[in-house]
């Protein structure tokens, strides 16, 4: 199998991630619950992972990094702390859309034919009662980037909370929260941070402290109410210590390679793939492939094939692992008029090779001749 589904989860993981997972199962206890060696070792492990994440996101205080089981939980925690009108976009994944929709007062700005929106579009959607802007940094359908720094400056000027979903960009792009004007940066561990599934979280600026999503064990055991202190007040219950130990190893890999170098390699392969297919009959592409900066994603359809059919053929006949379907982004597909057939996504990583990329392009071209 040749793997091109890194936007769903990265594969393979660096070997150190597996080693950290097994080491944690063998030698780490429950953090904050004891004074013995296993519990203290778990405390130290989590402190190191928080410190690595704080460095990655330009955050001065590691205690403002909150662990969750995934980016969806992080977004629910952050959005759950909002009041008033919210602005989002039609480019969003359901992990953004559904928490926002539950608030009941929102505007989702439209996207253009390439799935893009602008800072001006966001500004035009603001109302006197607007309190927050919630967006994905990179689209999981097209790879397009939101103009995050511009929108962050707008939010600071208007005193709005800015929540950014970095599921497709953390580990690949510079995510300095202060430079971007972000108040809650939500991340997942299992994509370009190379950690295991079941890991994620959010990093909070000094301007934003949402209420707890969950209440339960952990800090201040004698208090009847969930405490306000960070990070414990937002981390009710036992954390996924083995998973977070694995995430720490993934973060060490990202630090050593640097996000810029990792993105450069994956982006080179994605653009190589697109160039080999550009102009072929029967292929339709979605997204802005002229943009200088984008996530390493190429999304397309072949002839009149349903996207799931195409993905199945690519797997069964050519051994390619790709993603077909709607990618949990209903408004984007409605904009592209692909809400019935979906689209086929190839998502690249630095572990892919030129040979794999060319093999994938040849397979798509062969399918296009029969479509």
RODO-2510 file (C-alpha; in nm, 4 decimals, decimal comma):
residues 371
     n   res          X          Y          Z
     1     x     0,0000     0,0000     0,0000
     2     x     0,1132     0,3534    -0,0831
     3     x    -0,0300     0,5949     0,1711
     4     x    -0,1750     0,9323     0,0661
     5     x    -0,4252     0,9875     0,3478
     6     x    -0,2164     1,1988     0,5847
     7     x    -0,4905     1,4608     0,6235
     8     x    -0,6895     1,1874     0,8023
     9     x    -0,3962     1,0629     1,0101
    10     x    -0,0230     1,0524     0,9442
    11     x     0,1449     0,7245     0,8544
    12     x     0,4042     0,6027     0,9191
    13     x     0,4963     0,7510     1,2565
    14     x     0,8601     0,8099     1,3544
    15     x     0,9899     0,4970     1,5346
    16     x     1,0454     0,6993     1,8539
    17     x     0,6687     0,7452     1,8855
    18     x     0,6079     0,3703     1,9164
    19     x     0,8965     0,3435     2,1618
    20     x     0,7545     0,6239     2,3772
    21     x     0,4111     0,4608     2,3798
    22     x     0,5423     0,1246     2,4924
    23     x     0,7746     0,2893     2,7452
    24     x     0,4829     0,4800     2,8966
    25     x     0,2756     0,1633     2,9309
    26     x     0,5685    -0,0032     3,1031
    27     x     0,6742     0,2743     3,3368
    28     x     0,4305     0,5644     3,3816
    29     x     0,1534     0,5968     3,6372
    30     x    -0,1345     0,8405     3,6833
    31     x    -0,0044     1,1999     3,6961
    32     x    -0,1007     1,4169     3,9925
    33     x    -0,2377     1,1203     4,1856
    34     x     0,0638     1,0033     4,3841
    35     x     0,4144     1,0712     4,5153
    36     x     0,5689     0,7455     4,3920
    37     x     0,8126     0,7159     4,1036
    38     x     0,5600     0,6083     3,8392
    39     x     0,3251     0,9014     3,9117
    40     x     0,6095     1,1521     3,9259
    41     x     0,7541     1,0210     3,5998
    42     x     0,4140     1,0773     3,4369
    43     x     0,4080     1,4338     3,5765
    44     x     0,7481     1,5038     3,4236
    45     x     0,6462     1,3540     3,0892
    46     x     0,3338     1,5699     3,0615
    47     x     0,5265     1,8805     3,1683
    48     x     0,7770     1,8188     2,8894
    49     x     0,5025     1,7716     2,6294
    50     x     0,3323     2,0953     2,7420
    51     x     0,6629     2,2796     2,7188
    52     x     0,7242     2,1498     2,3649
    53     x     0,3763     2,2554     2,2553
    54     x     0,4148     2,5979     2,4164
    55     x     0,7390     2,6503     2,2226
    56     x     0,5772     2,5352     1,8988
    57     x     0,2886     2,7805     1,9420
    58     x     0,4869     3,0756     2,0809
    59     x     0,3170     3,0532     2,4193
    60     x     0,5085     3,1798     2,7220
    61     x     0,3169     2,9823     2,9854
    62     x     0,3003     2,6040     2,9270
    63     x     0,0188     2,5692     3,1811
    64     x    -0,2061     2,7353     2,9241
    65     x    -0,1732     2,4275     2,7022
    66     x    -0,4793     2,2102     2,7726
    67     x    -0,4861     1,8427     2,6732
    68     x    -0,7968     1,6899     2,5135
    69     x    -0,8556     1,3650     2,3309
    70     x    -0,8674     1,5343     1,9873
    71     x    -0,9132     1,8665     1,8095
    72     x    -1,2923     1,8200     1,8033
    73     x    -1,3059     1,8187     2,1822
    74     x    -1,0722     2,1199     2,1898
    75     x    -1,3008     2,3137     1,9557
    76     x    -1,6081     2,2222     2,1601
    77     x    -1,4296     2,3447     2,4728
    78     x    -1,3243     2,6721     2,3132
    79     x    -1,6502     2,7461     2,1279
    80     x    -1,8512     2,6458     2,4344
    81     x    -1,7052     2,9458     2,6133
    82     x    -1,8398     3,1974     2,3612
    83     x    -2,1419     3,4240     2,3779
    84     x    -2,2968     3,6481     2,1144
    85     x    -2,2656     3,6276     1,7377
    86     x    -1,9896     3,4135     1,5789
    87     x    -1,8385     3,4465     1,2309
    88     x    -1,7078     3,1370     1,0529
    89     x    -1,6812     3,0231     0,6891
    90     x    -1,8246     2,7738     0,4435
    91     x    -1,4783     2,6159     0,4165
    92     x    -1,4991     2,4582     0,7606
    93     x    -1,4915     2,0999     0,8811
    94     x    -1,7865     1,9868     1,0920
    95     x    -1,5608     2,0016     1,3978
    96     x    -1,5871     2,3793     1,3611
    97     x    -1,9339     2,4032     1,2093
    98     x    -2,1301     2,1886     1,4513
    99     x    -2,0096     2,3522     1,7751
   100     x    -2,0703     2,6932     1,6143
   101     x    -2,4140     2,5938     1,4865
   102     x    -2,5111     2,4790     1,8350
   103     x    -2,4557     2,8336     1,9622
   104     x    -2,7414     2,9427     1,7335
   105     x    -2,6180     3,2886     1,6325
   106     x    -2,3592     3,2813     1,3541
   107     x    -2,2694     3,3790     0,9995
   108     x    -2,0783     3,1436     0,7684
   109     x    -1,9194     3,3531     0,4922
   110     x    -1,9307     3,2055     0,1435
   111     x    -1,6296     3,0797    -0,0513
   112     x    -1,5427     3,1455    -0,4148
   113     x    -1,5064     2,8890    -0,6942
   114     x    -1,1682     2,7784    -0,5549
   115     x    -1,2952     2,7448    -0,1988
   116     x    -1,1371     3,0706    -0,0761
   117     x    -1,2563     3,3594     0,1387
   118     x    -1,0860     3,6849     0,2350
   119     x    -1,0342     3,9015     0,5407
   120     x    -1,2739     4,1499     0,3803
   121     x    -1,5404     3,8763     0,3698
   122     x    -1,4934     3,8150     0,7430
   123     x    -1,5013     4,1871     0,8218
   124     x    -1,8215     4,2346     0,6208
   125     x    -1,9919     3,9638     0,8286
   126     x    -1,9200     4,1323     1,1622
   127     x    -2,2122     4,2743     1,3604
   128     x    -2,2263     4,4907     1,6722
   129     x    -2,3049     4,1747     1,8685
   130     x    -2,0194     3,9678     1,7165
   131     x    -1,7901     3,8279     1,9840
   132     x    -1,5710     3,5748     1,8018
   133     x    -1,4313     3,4440     1,4741
   134     x    -1,3796     3,0663     1,4461
   135     x    -1,1898     2,9269     1,1458
   136     x    -0,9667     2,6475     1,0207
   137     x    -0,6139     2,7519     0,9320
   138     x    -0,6008     2,5068     0,6391
   139     x    -0,8938     2,3462     0,4604
   140     x    -0,8989     1,9680     0,4840
   141     x    -1,0691     1,9584     0,1416
   142     x    -0,8595     2,1961    -0,0691
   143     x    -0,5450     2,2728     0,1298
   144     x    -0,6236     2,6450     0,1011
   145     x    -0,4965     2,8590     0,3893
   146     x    -0,7090     3,1182     0,5656
   147     x    -0,5424     3,4625     0,5917
   148     x    -0,4982     3,3967     0,9633
   149     x    -0,2568     3,6781     1,0492
   150     x    -0,4771     3,9399     0,8789
   151     x    -0,7887     3,8063     1,0490
   152     x    -0,6053     3,7959     1,3809
   153     x    -0,5204     4,1669     1,3488
   154     x    -0,8850     4,2392     1,2651
   155     x    -0,9992     4,0463     1,5727
   156     x    -0,7590     4,2323     1,8013
   157     x    -0,8705     4,5672     1,6568
   158     x    -1,2366     4,4748     1,7131
   159     x    -1,1737     4,3061     2,0506
   160     x    -1,2989     3,9693     1,9231
   161     x    -1,1951     3,6223     2,0321
   162     x    -1,0125     3,4388     1,7513
   163     x    -1,0262     3,0580     1,7597
   164     x    -0,8135     2,8721     1,5049
   165     x    -0,8405     2,5024     1,4119
   166     x    -0,4904     2,3860     1,3135
   167     x    -0,5712     2,0201     1,2444
   168     x    -0,4103     2,0441     0,8984
   169     x    -0,1303     2,2896     0,9771
   170     x     0,0189     2,2159     1,3213
   171     x     0,3607     2,0647     1,2611
   172     x     0,3849     2,2019     0,9069
   173     x     0,3549     2,5789     0,9484
   174     x     0,4613     2,8621     1,1756
   175     x     0,1900     2,8977     1,4391
   176     x     0,3099     3,1724     1,6703
   177     x    -0,0102     3,2628     1,8536
   178     x     0,0906     3,6193     1,9317
   179     x     0,1955     3,6918     1,5728
   180     x    -0,1312     3,5411     1,4447
   181     x    -0,3491     3,7111     1,7068
   182     x    -0,4997     3,3766     1,8083
   183     x    -0,6733     3,3340     2,1445
   184     x    -0,7433     2,9597     2,1289
   185     x    -0,5318     2,7434     1,9017
   186     x    -0,6899     2,3988     1,8701
   187     x    -0,4703     2,1112     1,7551
   188     x    -0,4712     1,7373     1,7011
   189     x    -0,1786     1,5145     1,7826
   190     x    -0,2147     1,2380     1,5252
   191     x    -0,1601     1,4231     1,1974
   192     x     0,1516     1,6324     1,1245
   193     x     0,2608     1,6239     1,4893
   194     x     0,3058     1,2457     1,4395
   195     x     0,1498     1,1455     1,7709
   196     x    -0,1069     0,8694     1,8316
   197     x    -0,4811     0,9045     1,7851
   198     x    -0,6620     1,0154     2,0980
   199     x    -0,4342     1,3139     2,1588
   200     x    -0,4922     1,6836     2,1034
   201     x    -0,5683     2,0037     2,2859
   202     x    -0,5804     2,3784     2,2793
   203     x    -0,3395     2,6565     2,3669
   204     x    -0,4953     2,9630     2,5293
   205     x    -0,3820     3,3244     2,5164
   206     x    -0,4009     3,5422     2,8279
   207     x    -0,7166     3,7015     2,6787
   208     x    -0,9345     3,3890     2,6812
   209     x    -1,0254     3,1337     2,9476
   210     x    -1,3312     2,9228     2,8531
   211     x    -1,5382     2,7444     3,1183
   212     x    -1,4839     2,3692     3,1625
   213     x    -1,6426     2,1332     2,9148
   214     x    -1,6282     1,8516     3,1721
   215     x    -1,6308     1,8368     3,5503
   216     x    -1,4724     1,5647     3,7575
   217     x    -1,1608     1,4351     3,9259
   218     x    -0,8242     1,6007     3,9257
   219     x    -0,7413     1,9297     4,0910
   220     x    -0,8809     2,0537     4,4274
   221     x    -1,0533     1,7283     4,5313
   222     x    -1,2364     1,8909     4,8266
   223     x    -1,4032     2,1615     4,6156
   224     x    -1,7608     2,0884     4,4935
   225     x    -1,7145     2,3010     4,1803
   226     x    -1,4649     2,2497     3,9004
   227     x    -1,1647     2,4758     3,9792
   228     x    -1,0518     2,7623     3,7540
   229     x    -0,6777     2,6976     3,7659
   230     x    -0,4970     2,5898     3,4512
   231     x    -0,4382     2,3381     3,3156
   232     x    -0,6115     2,1139     3,5716
   233     x    -0,9421     2,3013     3,5735
   234     x    -0,9988     2,2163     3,2058
   235     x    -0,8617     1,8615     3,2216
   236     x    -1,1138     1,6665     3,4286
   237     x    -1,0304     1,2988     3,4711
   238     x    -0,7319     1,0834     3,3829
   239     x    -0,5361     1,1919     3,0775
   240     x    -0,4165     0,9674     2,7951
   241     x    -0,0626     0,9491     2,9352
   242     x     0,0757     0,6848     2,6939
   243     x    -0,0690     0,8744     2,3977
   244     x     0,0720     1,2049     2,5191
   245     x     0,4118     1,0434     2,5737
   246     x     0,3952     0,9331     2,2109
   247     x     0,2932     1,2848     2,1102
   248     x     0,6008     1,4164     2,2910
   249     x     0,8193     1,1939     2,0728
   250     x     0,6370     1,3182     1,7622
   251     x     0,6949     1,6778     1,8711
   252     x     1,0655     1,6066     1,9217
   253     x     1,0785     1,4794     1,5623
   254     x     0,9042     1,7943     1,4358
   255     x     1,1401     2,0164     1,6348
   256     x     1,4469     1,8378     1,4980
   257     x     1,3303     1,8488     1,1347
   258     x     1,1478     2,1870     1,1697
   259     x     0,7945     2,2478     1,0374
   260     x     0,9299     2,4516     0,7447
   261     x     1,1454     2,1631     0,6203
   262     x     0,8680     1,9082     0,6658
   263     x     0,6192     2,1230     0,4745
   264     x     0,8694     2,1965     0,1973
   265     x     0,9134     1,8258     0,1241
   266     x     0,5429     1,7364     0,1397
   267     x     0,4480     2,0445    -0,0648
   268     x     0,7072     1,9614    -0,3308
   269     x     0,5509     1,6191    -0,3789
   270     x     0,1933     1,7523    -0,3828
   271     x     0,2837     2,0086    -0,6496
   272     x     0,4698     1,7439    -0,8506
   273     x     0,1558     1,5262    -0,8446
   274     x    -0,0667     1,8152    -0,9517
   275     x     0,1682     1,9155    -1,2364
   276     x     0,1642     1,5641    -1,3788
   277     x    -0,2150     1,5647    -1,3872
   278     x    -0,2809     1,9251    -1,4866
   279     x    -0,4510     1,9522    -1,8223
   280     x    -0,5528     1,5848    -1,8421
   281     x    -0,8987     1,5253    -1,9813
   282     x    -1,1690     1,4169    -1,7415
   283     x    -1,0086     1,5521    -1,4242
   284     x    -1,1600     1,8255    -1,2075
   285     x    -0,9519     1,9857    -0,9317
   286     x    -1,0764     2,1711    -0,6243
   287     x    -0,8743     2,4433    -0,4545
   288     x    -0,6226     2,7134    -0,5350
   289     x    -0,3071     2,5500    -0,6729
   290     x    -0,1465     2,8819    -0,7651
   291     x    -0,1172     2,9893    -0,4006
   292     x     0,2378     3,0173    -0,2721
   293     x     0,1425     2,8780     0,0685
   294     x    -0,0958     2,5853     0,1083
   295     x    -0,1309     2,2507     0,2842
   296     x     0,0015     1,9483     0,0869
   297     x    -0,3402     1,8344    -0,0377
   298     x    -0,4630     1,7681    -0,3919
   299     x    -0,8364     1,7043    -0,4298
   300     x    -1,0005     1,5964    -0,7547
   301     x    -1,2668     1,3962    -0,9293
   302     x    -1,2225     1,1589    -1,2223
   303     x    -1,4782     1,1824    -1,5031
   304     x    -1,8246     1,0993    -1,3793
   305     x    -1,7056     0,8470    -1,1206
   306     x    -1,8394     0,8834    -0,7700
   307     x    -1,5495     0,9744    -0,5428
   308     x    -1,5943     0,6631    -0,3281
   309     x    -1,5829     0,4501    -0,6418
   310     x    -1,2635     0,6214    -0,7529
   311     x    -1,1038     0,5756    -0,4105
   312     x    -1,2010     0,2075    -0,4129
   313     x    -1,0506     0,1531    -0,7585
   314     x    -0,7308     0,3282    -0,6592
   315     x    -0,7038     0,1037    -0,3540
   316     x    -0,8013    -0,2265    -0,5155
   317     x    -0,6273    -0,1927    -0,8511
   318     x    -0,3287     0,0288    -0,7703
   319     x    -0,2672    -0,0118    -0,3976
   320     x    -0,3182     0,3583    -0,3205
   321     x    -0,4654     0,4718     0,0102
   322     x    -0,6661     0,7924    -0,0511
   323     x    -0,9862     0,9443     0,0847
   324     x    -1,3125     0,9728    -0,1054
   325     x    -1,6385     1,1238     0,0158
   326     x    -1,7501     1,4512     0,1710
   327     x    -1,4601     1,4983     0,4172
   328     x    -1,6976     1,6288     0,6875
   329     x    -1,7123     1,9670     0,5104
   330     x    -2,0721     1,9978     0,3860
   331     x    -2,0779     2,3694     0,2998
   332     x    -1,7598     2,3440     0,0939
   333     x    -1,9030     2,0558    -0,1066
   334     x    -2,2264     2,2453    -0,1540
   335     x    -2,0230     2,5335    -0,2936
   336     x    -1,8404     2,2978    -0,5339
   337     x    -2,1698     2,1189    -0,6155
   338     x    -2,0155     1,7897    -0,5090
   339     x    -2,2511     1,7168    -0,2214
   340     x    -2,3668     1,3985    -0,3992
   341     x    -2,0402     1,2583    -0,5396
   342     x    -1,7870     1,4003    -0,2946
   343     x    -1,4236     1,4322    -0,3989
   344     x    -1,1017     1,2287    -0,3895
   345     x    -0,8270     1,3660    -0,1639
   346     x    -0,4571     1,2897    -0,1907
   347     x    -0,2725     1,4235     0,1148
   348     x     0,1068     1,4049     0,1219
   349     x     0,3710     1,3800     0,3929
   350     x     0,7514     1,3995     0,4021
   351     x     0,7527     1,0193     0,4238
   352     x     0,6184     0,9937     0,0684
   353     x     0,8642     0,9669    -0,2221
   354     x     0,8860     1,0912    -0,5798
   355     x     0,8434     0,7344    -0,7049
   356     x     0,5207     0,6914    -0,5069
   357     x     0,3972     1,0292    -0,6258
   358     x     0,4606     0,9465    -0,9920
   359     x     0,2984     0,6046    -0,9501
   360     x    -0,0124     0,7700    -0,8073
   361     x    -0,0278     1,0216    -1,0931
   362     x     0,0027     0,7423    -1,3501
   363     x    -0,2837     0,5546    -1,1836
   364     x    -0,5127     0,8584    -1,1932
   365     x    -0,4272     0,9220    -1,5585
   366     x    -0,5061     0,5615    -1,6460
   367     x    -0,8401     0,5835    -1,4680
   368     x    -0,9216     0,9112    -1,6410
   369     x    -0,8950     0,7423    -1,9814
   370     x    -1,1733     0,5022    -1,8872
   371     x    -1,4000     0,7524    -1,7123
***
